[in-house]
Structures are given as structure tokens and as C-alpha cells.
Amino acid sequence: MPAPTDQLLQQALAAHRRGAVAEAAPLYRRVLAIAPTNNVACTNLAAIATQAGDFDEAEAMFRRAVELKPDAAEAHYNLGFILQERGKLDAAIEVYRRALALRPDMPQACTNLGVALQHQGKLDDAVAAFRQAIAGNPNHADAYFNLGAVLRLQDHVDEAAAAYRRVVELDPGHAAARNNLALILSEAGEIRAAEALQRQAVGLWPDYAEGHNNLGALLLDQGRPQEALDALRAAVKLKPDYPEAYLNMGNALRELGSLAEAIDAYRRAIALRPTYAEALAQLVYHRSRACDWSDAGAEAALLSAVRQNAARIPPFMLIPAAATATDQLLCARKWVEHFAVPEQQVFQHHAVPRSGRLRIGYLSSDFHDHATAYLIAELIERHDRDRFEIHGYSYGADSGGAMRARLVAAFDRFTDIDALSHRDAAARIRADDIEILVDLKGHTYRARPKILAFRPAPVQVNYLGFPGTMGASFIDYIVADDFIVPRDRQMLFTEKLAYLPDCYQPNDTRRENAAAPSRADCGLPAQGFVFCGFNNSFKITPAFFAIWMRLLQQVPGSVLWLLESNALVRRNLSAAAVAAGVDPDRLVFAPMLPHGQHLARHRHADLFLDTLPCNAHTTASDALWAGLPVLTCAGETFAGRVAGSIVRAAGLAEMVTNSPHDYEALALDLARDPARLAAIRSRLCAGRENLPLFDMAKRTRDLEALYARMAEIWRSGQPATPIAL
């Protein structure tokens, strides 16, 4: 007859097999009460406790199992697992090592050991454990998946991608491996391949919130905001407390023109994660676009995060903020850490004397109807083809149009690299033997600085697109002038300063104004002084808007003419006018128009009022070209001194003030003295093509002299050094 212990154990096992754990557990305990050394009862009780989340009971039972069978590798493995689940990593690692000493051919023990080591930051040891697991079982998908994660943390992205591809081969239904591989491809600039993988991931796992979020981010990168929004809404439906998805949703809504909804999404992201500096940066910037000044503390919190080096914040977000040049440098340096390239993948260049034309490459996504294109077109056309071979490298969408056609025709060779990965784009530029690569994007929207991180050219230059330092060791020079960046400020730039005389900004003297509309067509009153502030709304600050309101109060019949760059600007600025005691009807909002029509309407303005801390840039030269005097105030950063440089180069140095007080006083004097203002306008319009600002023959020669000097320094084997003509 069987012993009572055996009968109880069989009953417990039968119940356990039926899934009746509530019946099995007390039977196992009765077995142990009779036979305390029964390992089967002990181990199965531990398994039931683990499944129920009773980790105290599970650990106690697994420890008892190890005591009962100290030479059983499986017992040690089980104890290690529960210790790891409880976060007792040191103890778990020790137990896993004991299990593997008893039985080296336990791939899952190796994998779990690797995960525990990874969580302790011991990445090399973790990789060794995963590789041991794979050696024990070459088809162990879990080991490959975890190996890929650690290799990615170590920036061994090619090996990580290979590991994830192996997971997909072994387990075609592994959605997370496809997701992680898509992230690697996305960071490499292989956006279309990444999208295909991400769609597979969410197809395999429709409830995969992270997959939907990452798909949304990829669609945003391709300029497909409505599709992105659909994916992101799926992500937050699955996971309502998902701050990253709300951040991306805000970005999609912004691109769709739904600024109010975008701001709400950013707020939601921050509510879910109060320390989310990346979302805070978007919130601060886009509220400034809306001229919503109701939370002054948000910008201070953003600057605090920058100064603590606490987060990667897009450097452009600091341009309109009250940030110092030191803040901007710190922010840019943090941002570019993400673009680091393994040393062995960086192209090498050998400084040797060369003959023939100097090959210059211009890199941008803005070779179309864009402010940068308006500035650069004539410069490209004017380059001396006897001395220079000029290449254009475009990674933006081809939207067609006259400006695109003009630029394509202006370059000696125009290459569309939009579909190429960062590395392949760099390889293409390197294959063209470009000596000086001029980046026209910097850290602006949809820039691809990682192309430059591969060092496709021996000399790389930051010019025109971004008003500040890129913070990157792979950029050698920044083109400026000595008003925008005084000579004693080299320490605020990682690039060496390369100075142009007169003004750093090129212009297009071949542009044409459209026929001027009437004042009535522009919504302007038939009579009265017109103050004009056609800067983008994010540049308008409460301090300068207050100055403008005081000017309206002191100049009877005057109006303030502003761009209605988004749907919230009119509402918020009208409310601010009322709060300042000004009739909101004295604010006239101009719709966005094609460039020629926009230039033409300047003729009805009397005085352009600039902003600070971010000045007018292309907007200032547009106004001056249209014959409209520009009043500016010089700040401390690059972005806050551009208009001063432009206005001085237009022969109007007296229109550059050095304090808000002087700015306000001069604006009032000019509005009250029509003859003085008329004389300034007359001086501006008389022979404007001969003003230094619009002397494109000289600007081109000067820039070419800078390029030639940069090449000479490199060819001599010397490091980049500041240059002044």
C-alpha cells in the first residue's frame, strides 16, 4: 500500500495539472509537514507562490529546495530567478554562477545572468553571458534579443542590428525585436526600412503601445503627420499614461496646424512625467509661437534643466528664450552626444597639396521655397567656376517650384540624398571628394547632423541656417562677422570663428516684388502711422510687446501690423493689447503670403520694429530690400545680434540700439518726425544694390576667400584656426 506522503503528493500533482492551484498548494504543504525533505513539493509550492506574486514564500521555498539538493543546478537557477525578480541582483548573480558551475549548458541561466549584469551596468560581462548562452544554444532567441539591447547601449549598432535580425529569423513573431531593429535603422537614417519593420511589429502585436508610438515618430520624420497622429492615438488608447506618445502627438498636431491641441498634448506629457524636460522644451517653444505668456516659470524650469545638463533639448528651442550663449553651448554639446559615430567608421582625410578647382558642397533640406533658399540662391549662382566646383546635397522633399528649379540649375552638380542613410549619404559626399562641406541646417527642424558626424569632408562649416554653435567636434568653422560675434567670444563656440567683412548674410538681389496691394487690401486704415513687426510670432516677447503698446498709445492713429502665423496669435495678442489698455482693433494681422507678395506689402509700413532676444534675420533683409527701415536692439547671443549686422550693412547704423529703453525712445522719435524717417528711407532706397548688405559680388568673393583660407590651413596639416579677412 502506498505511503500517505505519496498519496498526498499524487493528489497535489493531479490538482496542479488541472490548474487547481488553490487545491494543490495545501496538499503540498501537508506533504512537507510529513516529509520536510520532499523536494518536489517544495519546488512546486515555490512555483505556485511565484505565479501568485508571493515572492516572500517563493524565495523561502526555493532556498529550501537548494538546501535539499545543493548539487542541483535547476534549484539554483530557480532561486536566482526569484531573487532577480525581487531586485536582489548581487544575490541572483551569485546563485546563477553556482548553477552554471554545476551545469554549464544552461542557456537560460546564462541569459538571466546577463540581464542581471546589464541592470548593474556591467555591460561587458553581460555580453559575455549572452554569448555563452548562444554558444550553448545557437537558436536561443531570448539571448540574441538581450545581446542586441546591450550592444546598442554600447553603441555597437551594427552588431546589435545583426542580433535583432537573428531574433527575427529564429522567431518571426517577435514584435519587440522588429521594434528595436527599427529604432536602430531610424537612428541611422534608414527611415523607410524602419517604417516597414515597425508596421510588421504592430501587425504582429496590435496591443503593442510602444510599437505604435515608434511608428508615429517614424511617420513624423517623413513629413506624414496625419498618419503619425493615427498611430499615436492608438498608442495612448492602449497606454493612457504614456508621456512619450503624448510628446510625439503634440509634434504631429503641431505639423497639422492644430497648435492649441499640440500644446494640450505637451501639457499632458508633463503631467504624466513632471521632470520631462524634452516635453517642457516643446511646450515653452510652442506657447511662445502662440504668444501665450501665462506661465513665466516654464522657461526658467527649462533653462534650469539645461544648466543641470539633465536632458537632451533641441538647441533651436533655446534661440528665442532668455538663454545666454553659455546656455546655448551647453545645450548644443548635450544634443550632439547622440550623434557620436564609432571612430572606425569616421572617414579619414590626408592633408596633401592639391591642384584644380576647390570642391565645395552645400548640405541642406531647404533647397526649395524657404528662407535659406532666398538668401543663398544668388550666392550659388555667383561662385567663380574657374576656381570652385559647387555641389548641392539635398535631403529634403522635392516640392518643385521655381526656387527648387533655380537652385538645381545653379549647382554644378545637385544630388538628392534624401533616401540614403546617414552613413551612405556621407559616403556619397566623400566619394565626390568634397574638400569643404557647408551645413546650411545646423540644429534646425529635420536637420541631419549625423551625416557630418561621419566626417565626409576634411573641412566642415556651420553657416547661415542655425544662429549659434552646433557644439560638435566634427564642425570646424562657423561663419560670422565681428558684430554678430565680437572677436573675444571664441570660447562660446566649439567651431573656430571665420569672419566675413561687412555682414555674414548673403542676399538675393535678383528677387522681384509683386505689384503692391492697396492699404485697404492689407486691412490697414487709409491714414495713420504703421508700425510693422513681421517677425515670426515665437520671437515676440512680453517686454517688447509692452514697448509696442506704449508706442501705440503715444502715436495717435497708429497701428501695429503683425503676421498671423498661427490661429492663436490674434486671440492672445489681442487680449494682451486689451490688458495694456490698447484697442485690439489697432492690431492688424497679415495672412501668410507667397514671398513676392509678402515683399510687396512692406511698402505700406513706415517702420519695422525688431524683437529680442531673437532678432529678425531673413525678415530684416526682406524689409530693407523692400525699402522699409528696420529698428533693432542688439542682444548678447548670435541670434540677438543678426539684425544689427544686417542693418549696419544697409548703411543704417543709427537704427541699431543697445537697450530696450533706447529702442523705445528712437521708435517714438521716428514716428513723431516724418521728415527724419523719410530721409532714412530715401537713403536706404537710393542705390540699394551698392549697399554692403546687397553687394553680392563682394559677398561671394569674400566667402570664397574664407573657403580658400580654410582649405589652405587644412592642406598645410594645421588644425582649424580663427580666420578674419
Secondary structure, 3 states (H helix, E strand, C coil): CCCHHHHHHHHHHHHHHCCCHHHHHHHHHHHHHHCCCCHHHHHHHHHHHHHHCCHHHHHHHHHHHHHHCCCCHHHHHHHHHHHHHCCCHHHHHHHHHHHHHHCCCCHHHHHHHHHHHHHCCCHHHHHHHHHHHHHHCCCCHHHHHHHHHHHHHCCCHHHHHHHHHHHHHHCCCCHHHHHHHHHHHHHCCCHHHHHHHHHHHHHHCCCCHHHHHHHHHHHHHCCCHHHHHHHHHHHHHHCCCCHHHHHHHHHHHHHCCCHHHHHHHHHHHHHHCCCCHHHHHHHHHHHHHCCCCCCHHHHHHHHHHHHCCCCCCCHHHHCCCCCCHHHHHHHHHHHHHHHCCCHHHCCCCCCCCCCCCEEEEEEECCCCCCHHHHHHHHHHHHCCCCCEEEEEEECCCCCCCHHHHHHHHHCCEEEECCCCCHHHHHHHHHHCCCCEEEECCCCCCCCCHHHHHCCCCCEEEECCCCCCCCCCCCCCEEEECCCCCCCCCHHHCCCEEEECCCCCCCCCCCCCCCCCCCCCCCCCCCCCCEEEECCCHHHCCHHHHHHHHHHHHHCCCCEEEEECCCHHHHHHHHHHHHHCCCCHHHEEEECCCCHHHHHHHHHHCCEEECCCCCCCCHHHHHHHHCCCCEEEECCCCHHHCHHHHHHHHCCCHHHEECCHHHHHHHHHHHHHCHHHHHHHHHHHHCCHHHCHHHCHHHHHHHHHHHHHHHHHHHHCCCCCCCEEC
